[in-house]
Amino acid sequence: MIGTSRIQPNHTILLPKHPVAGWAAISGAQRSSLQCLLDAPQLQFTTSGRAALLHALIRLGVGKGDLVLVPTYHCPSMVAPIAALGAQPVFYPITVGGGVDLAVIRGWLGEMRPRAIIAAHFFGLPQPMTALRALCDESGMALIEDCAHSLFGSSDGRPVGQWGDFAIGSLTKFLAVPEGGCLISKGSSGAPIHLEPRGFVEQIRAAVDVVETGAQYGRFQGINWLLAGVFRLKRRFLKGNSDALAVQESPDVAGAPDAYLSLDTALANKRLAAVCGWIARRAPKARVVAIRRRNYQMLANAFQGSRTMRPLMPVLPDQSAPYVFPLWVENPDPAYKLLRQRGFPLFRWD
């Protein structure tokens, strides 16, 4: 999968995998032609999409021994909150386009009674929801709409995030913030969840992370030199201080035995850092949508005709803003190495 947030035509590509802060991240039209998840009613910010999913499951009363349907193509963020509550994930197959295989689900409902199903809009490409919503209504199964990849768009004529009993989103995939998710509740489930306030040090750390990452990529034109000097002094001051450096490490260390089901419940029960909420509210949504759609089409054209790589979905739907460009590769290892050498913001979803 190739990131689509910032790719410049005819230039060397040296880009981060996720958006980073800069002047452009907080200036421009805040409304876009596409519906945005952040404009939904009954929305509450969380520290991550994983935290939002945890609170959705809690609101649904999911607990020990309950079954929750999860797509076979998934990331740990879908599974960790289920495991944290003592519930059991049951993995269902998806269609070639990434939608729920409804025929399989219908067959299962005669043998099991799952409390909920998680359905994702993979890659930011909205999946059909009408039939799934009807099936959930018939069976009494709750629908959690996973919009972590889809901050913008519509499905079957309705904005993403408006089909589920709950919907969750992830800010970090589309906006220049170091943390952030959101939870959308439907109907009577919409009372705000109680989240603990962030401490002063946490708030400052989040703000520093935002500015430091942007400065590393030269996004603060006019003062990058000043910021670079300040953060160089900061790193020199912290060098050798193992306690100070430890807070910068992610709790989900790739390859660690428990990383797959890792969930920081303390962080999940805290409010979003103020700087992240401020950036989310000021985000230039029209620009985000336009750049991502342009870059997706550019990549689709670039890989057209390749014998070893092909776009999974060569035609971008009108009502969508992609999270990434999904690329099918026949022989992944050498292709991955080649694309990384050329500077593409590329990653493999393990």
C-alpha positions as CSV (number, residue, x, y, z in Angstrom):
1,M,0.0,0.0,0.0
2,I,1.3,3.4,-0.9
3,G,0.5,6.6,1.0
4,T,-1.5,9.2,-0.9
5,S,-1.2,12.2,1.3
6,R,1.6,14.2,-0.3
7,I,3.2,13.1,-3.6
8,Q,4.7,15.7,-5.9
9,P,4.7,14.9,-9.7
10,N,8.1,14.8,-11.3
11,H,10.0,15.2,-8.0
12,T,12.0,12.9,-5.9
13,I,9.7,11.3,-3.3
14,L,11.0,11.6,0.2
15,L,7.9,11.6,2.3
16,P,6.5,10.3,5.6
17,K,4.0,7.5,5.6
18,H,1.5,9.7,7.5
19,P,0.6,13.4,7.3
20,V,2.8,15.8,9.2
21,A,2.1,19.3,10.5
22,G,3.0,22.5,8.7
23,W,1.4,25.8,7.7
24,A,-0.7,24.0,5.1
25,A,-2.2,21.6,7.7
26,I,-4.2,24.5,9.4
27,S,-5.0,26.7,6.4
28,G,-7.5,26.4,3.6
29,A,-11.2,25.6,3.1
30,Q,-12.6,23.6,6.0
31,R,-15.5,22.1,4.1
32,S,-15.1,19.8,1.2
33,S,-17.4,18.5,-1.5
34,L,-17.4,15.1,0.2
35,Q,-19.1,14.3,3.5
36,C,-16.6,14.2,6.4
37,L,-16.9,11.9,9.4
38,L,-15.9,14.8,11.6
39,D,-19.2,16.7,10.6
40,A,-21.4,13.9,12.0
41,P,-23.7,14.5,14.9
42,Q,-23.0,12.8,18.2
43,L,-19.2,12.6,17.5
44,Q,-16.6,12.5,20.3
45,F,-12.9,12.5,20.0
46,T,-10.8,9.7,21.5
47,T,-7.0,9.1,21.6
48,S,-7.2,6.6,18.7
49,G,-9.5,4.5,16.5
50,R,-8.6,1.5,18.7
51,A,-9.9,3.4,21.8
52,A,-13.1,4.4,19.9
53,L,-13.7,0.8,19.1
54,L,-13.2,-0.2,22.7
55,H,-15.8,2.3,23.9
56,A,-18.2,1.2,21.1
57,L,-18.0,-2.4,22.3
58,I,-18.5,-1.3,25.9
59,R,-21.5,0.7,25.0
60,L,-23.0,-2.4,23.3
61,G,-22.4,-4.4,26.5
62,V,-19.9,-6.8,24.9
63,G,-18.2,-8.9,27.5
64,K,-16.7,-12.2,28.3
65,G,-17.6,-15.0,25.9
66,D,-19.5,-12.7,23.5
67,L,-18.8,-13.2,19.8
68,V,-17.8,-10.3,17.5
69,L,-17.5,-10.8,13.8
70,V,-14.3,-9.3,12.3
71,P,-13.1,-9.4,8.7
72,T,-10.3,-11.8,7.9
73,Y,-8.3,-8.9,6.4
74,H,-7.7,-6.8,9.4
75,C,-5.2,-5.0,11.6
76,P,-4.6,-5.5,15.4
77,S,-6.7,-2.4,16.2
78,M,-9.8,-4.4,15.4
79,V,-8.9,-7.4,17.6
80,A,-7.2,-5.9,20.6
81,P,-10.3,-4.2,22.1
82,I,-12.4,-7.4,21.7
83,A,-9.7,-9.4,23.5
84,A,-9.4,-6.8,26.2
85,L,-13.1,-7.3,27.1
86,G,-12.8,-11.1,27.2
87,A,-14.9,-11.4,24.0
88,Q,-14.1,-13.7,21.1
89,P,-13.4,-12.5,17.6
90,V,-14.8,-14.6,14.8
91,F,-13.3,-14.0,11.4
92,Y,-15.5,-13.7,8.3
93,P,-14.4,-13.7,4.7
94,I,-14.6,-10.6,2.5
95,T,-15.5,-10.1,-1.1
96,V,-12.9,-9.3,-3.8
97,G,-13.9,-5.6,-3.4
98,G,-13.4,-5.6,0.4
99,G,-17.1,-5.9,1.4
100,V,-18.7,-8.3,3.8
101,D,-19.5,-11.7,2.4
102,L,-23.2,-11.7,3.3
103,A,-23.9,-15.2,2.2
104,V,-21.4,-16.6,4.7
105,I,-22.8,-14.4,7.5
106,R,-26.3,-15.5,6.8
107,G,-25.3,-19.1,7.1
108,W,-23.5,-18.5,10.4
109,L,-26.5,-16.7,12.0
110,G,-28.4,-20.0,12.2
111,E,-25.6,-21.5,14.4
112,M,-24.3,-18.5,16.4
113,R,-25.6,-15.3,17.9
114,P,-22.8,-12.7,17.5
115,R,-23.3,-9.5,19.5
116,A,-21.8,-7.3,16.8
117,I,-20.1,-7.2,13.4
118,I,-17.2,-4.8,12.5
119,A,-17.4,-3.8,8.8
120,A,-14.6,-1.7,7.3
121,H,-14.3,0.7,4.4
122,F,-10.9,-0.5,3.4
123,F,-8.3,1.9,1.9
124,G,-10.8,4.8,2.1
125,L,-13.0,3.2,-0.6
126,P,-16.6,3.1,0.8
127,Q,-18.2,-0.4,0.8
128,P,-21.9,-1.1,0.2
129,M,-23.8,-1.0,3.4
130,T,-27.6,-1.3,2.6
131,A,-27.8,-5.1,2.6
132,L,-25.6,-5.4,5.7
133,R,-27.6,-2.9,7.6
134,A,-30.8,-4.8,6.7
135,L,-29.2,-8.1,7.9
136,C,-28.2,-6.6,11.2
137,D,-31.7,-5.2,11.7
138,E,-33.2,-8.6,11.0
139,S,-30.9,-10.5,13.3
140,G,-30.5,-8.0,16.1
141,M,-26.8,-7.9,15.6
142,A,-25.1,-4.6,16.2
143,L,-23.2,-2.9,13.3
144,I,-19.9,-1.2,14.1
145,E,-18.8,0.8,11.0
146,D,-15.1,1.0,10.8
147,C,-14.2,4.2,9.1
148,A,-10.5,4.3,10.2
149,H,-9.5,4.3,6.5
150,S,-12.4,6.5,5.4
151,L,-12.6,10.0,6.9
152,F,-14.5,11.2,3.8
153,G,-17.1,9.8,1.5
154,S,-20.5,8.2,1.0
155,S,-21.8,4.7,0.7
156,D,-25.1,3.9,-1.0
157,G,-26.1,7.6,-0.9
158,R,-25.4,8.0,2.8
159,P,-22.3,9.5,4.4
160,V,-19.8,7.0,5.8
161,G,-20.3,6.6,9.5
162,Q,-24.0,7.0,9.3
163,W,-24.8,3.3,8.7
164,G,-23.6,1.7,11.9
165,D,-25.0,1.7,15.4
166,F,-21.6,3.0,16.2
167,A,-18.8,4.2,13.8
168,I,-15.2,4.8,14.6
169,G,-12.6,6.9,12.8
170,S,-8.8,7.5,12.9
171,L,-7.5,11.1,12.7
172,T,-3.8,10.2,12.2
173,K,-4.3,8.6,8.8
174,F,-5.7,11.8,7.3
175,L,-4.7,14.7,9.5
176,A,-1.3,16.0,10.8
177,V,-1.8,14.8,14.4
178,P,0.3,12.3,16.4
179,E,-2.8,10.7,18.0
180,G,-6.5,10.8,17.6
181,G,-9.7,8.9,16.8
182,C,-13.4,9.5,17.0
183,L,-16.6,7.7,18.0
184,I,-20.0,8.3,16.4
185,S,-23.0,7.1,18.3
186,K,-26.5,6.6,16.9
187,G,-29.8,7.4,18.5
188,S,-30.1,6.8,22.2
189,S,-26.5,5.6,22.5
190,G,-25.3,9.1,21.9
191,A,-24.5,10.2,25.5
192,P,-20.9,11.3,25.7
193,I,-18.5,8.7,27.1
194,H,-16.5,9.8,30.2
195,L,-12.9,10.4,29.5
196,E,-10.1,11.5,31.8
197,P,-8.5,14.9,31.2
198,R,-4.9,14.9,30.0
199,G,-2.1,16.1,32.2
200,F,-0.1,19.3,31.5
201,V,3.1,17.3,30.6
202,E,1.1,15.1,28.1
203,Q,-0.4,18.2,26.5
204,I,3.0,19.8,26.1
205,R,4.5,16.6,24.8
206,A,1.8,16.3,22.1
207,A,2.2,19.9,21.0
208,V,6.0,19.4,20.7
209,D,5.6,16.2,18.8
210,V,3.4,18.0,16.2
211,V,5.9,20.8,15.6
212,E,9.0,18.7,15.7
213,T,7.7,16.2,13.1
214,G,6.7,19.0,10.8
215,A,10.1,20.7,11.2
216,Q,11.9,17.5,10.3
217,Y,10.2,17.5,6.9
218,G,10.6,21.3,6.4
219,R,6.9,22.1,6.6
220,F,7.2,25.4,8.5
221,Q,8.6,27.6,5.8
222,G,10.4,30.6,7.2
223,I,11.2,29.2,10.6
224,N,12.4,25.7,9.8
225,W,16.0,26.6,10.5
226,L,15.0,28.0,14.0
227,L,12.9,24.9,14.9
228,A,15.6,22.6,13.6
229,G,18.1,24.2,16.0
230,V,15.7,24.0,19.0
231,F,15.0,20.4,18.5
232,R,18.6,19.5,17.9
233,L,19.3,20.9,21.3
234,K,16.4,19.0,22.7
235,R,17.7,15.7,21.3
236,R,21.2,16.4,22.7
237,F,19.8,17.1,26.1
238,L,17.8,13.9,26.1
239,K,20.7,11.8,24.8
240,G,21.7,9.1,27.3
241,N,18.6,9.7,29.4
242,S,16.9,6.3,29.0
243,D,13.9,7.3,31.1
244,A,13.2,10.4,28.9
245,L,13.7,8.4,25.7
246,A,11.4,5.6,26.8
247,V,8.3,7.7,26.6
248,Q,8.9,8.3,22.9
249,E,8.7,4.5,22.2
250,S,5.4,3.0,21.0
251,P,3.9,0.3,23.3
252,D,3.2,-1.8,20.2
253,V,6.6,-3.1,19.3
254,A,6.6,-4.9,16.0
255,G,7.5,-8.6,16.5
256,A,6.8,-8.6,20.2
257,P,4.7,-11.6,21.3
258,D,1.9,-9.5,22.8
259,A,2.0,-6.7,20.3
260,Y,-0.9,-8.0,18.3
261,L,-3.3,-7.7,21.2
262,S,-1.7,-4.7,22.8
263,L,-4.2,-2.1,24.2
264,D,-3.2,0.7,26.4
265,T,-6.5,0.9,28.4
266,A,-5.3,3.9,30.4
267,L,-4.7,5.9,27.3
268,A,-7.9,4.7,25.7
269,N,-9.8,6.3,28.7
270,K,-8.2,9.7,28.3
271,R,-9.3,12.7,26.2
272,L,-7.6,13.6,23.0
273,A,-4.7,16.0,23.4
274,A,-5.9,19.6,22.9
275,V,-3.5,20.4,20.0
276,C,-4.8,17.4,18.1
277,G,-8.4,18.5,18.5
278,W,-7.5,22.0,17.4
279,I,-5.8,20.8,14.3
280,A,-8.7,18.4,13.5
281,R,-11.2,21.3,13.7
282,R,-9.1,23.6,11.5
283,A,-8.1,21.0,8.9
284,P,-8.4,22.1,5.3
285,K,-10.7,19.3,4.3
286,A,-11.1,20.4,0.7
287,R,-7.4,20.3,0.2
288,V,-7.0,16.9,1.8
289,V,-9.6,15.4,-0.5
290,A,-8.3,17.0,-3.6
291,I,-4.6,16.0,-3.0
292,R,-5.5,12.4,-2.1
293,R,-7.7,11.9,-5.2
294,R,-5.1,13.5,-7.4
295,N,-2.3,11.3,-6.1
296,Y,-4.4,8.1,-6.3
297,Q,-5.1,8.7,-10.0
298,M,-1.4,9.6,-10.6
299,L,-0.3,6.2,-9.1
300,A,-3.0,4.3,-11.0
301,N,-1.6,5.7,-14.2
302,A,2.0,5.0,-13.2
303,F,1.4,1.3,-12.6
304,Q,-0.8,0.8,-15.6
305,G,0.6,-1.8,-17.9
306,S,3.0,-3.3,-15.3
307,R,3.2,-7.1,-15.5
308,T,4.2,-7.6,-11.8
309,M,2.2,-4.9,-10.0
310,R,-1.3,-3.7,-10.5
311,P,-3.7,-1.4,-8.7
312,L,-6.2,-3.4,-6.7
313,M,-8.9,-0.9,-7.6
314,P,-7.8,1.1,-10.7
315,V,-10.9,3.3,-10.8
316,L,-11.4,5.6,-7.8
317,P,-15.1,6.0,-6.8
318,D,-16.4,9.6,-7.0
319,Q,-17.6,9.6,-3.4
320,S,-14.3,8.8,-1.8
321,A,-11.0,10.2,-0.5
322,P,-8.4,7.3,-0.3
323,Y,-6.3,6.6,2.7
324,V,-3.7,4.6,0.7
325,F,-3.3,3.3,-2.9
326,P,-3.7,-0.5,-2.7
327,L,-1.2,-2.2,-4.9
328,W,-1.3,-5.9,-5.8
329,V,2.3,-7.3,-6.2
330,E,3.1,-10.7,-7.6
331,N,6.6,-11.0,-6.0
332,P,6.4,-8.6,-2.9
333,D,10.0,-8.7,-1.5
334,P,12.0,-7.3,-4.5
335,A,9.2,-4.9,-5.5
336,Y,9.0,-3.6,-1.9
337,K,12.7,-3.0,-1.8
338,L,12.7,-1.2,-5.2
339,L,9.8,1.1,-4.3
340,R,11.3,1.9,-0.9
341,Q,14.7,2.8,-2.6
342,R,12.8,5.2,-4.8
343,G,11.4,7.0,-1.8
344,F,7.8,5.9,-1.9
345,P,5.9,6.0,1.4
346,L,5.2,2.3,1.2
347,F,4.2,-0.2,3.8
348,R,2.9,-3.8,4.0
349,W,0.0,-4.6,6.2
350,D,1.2,-7.7,8.1
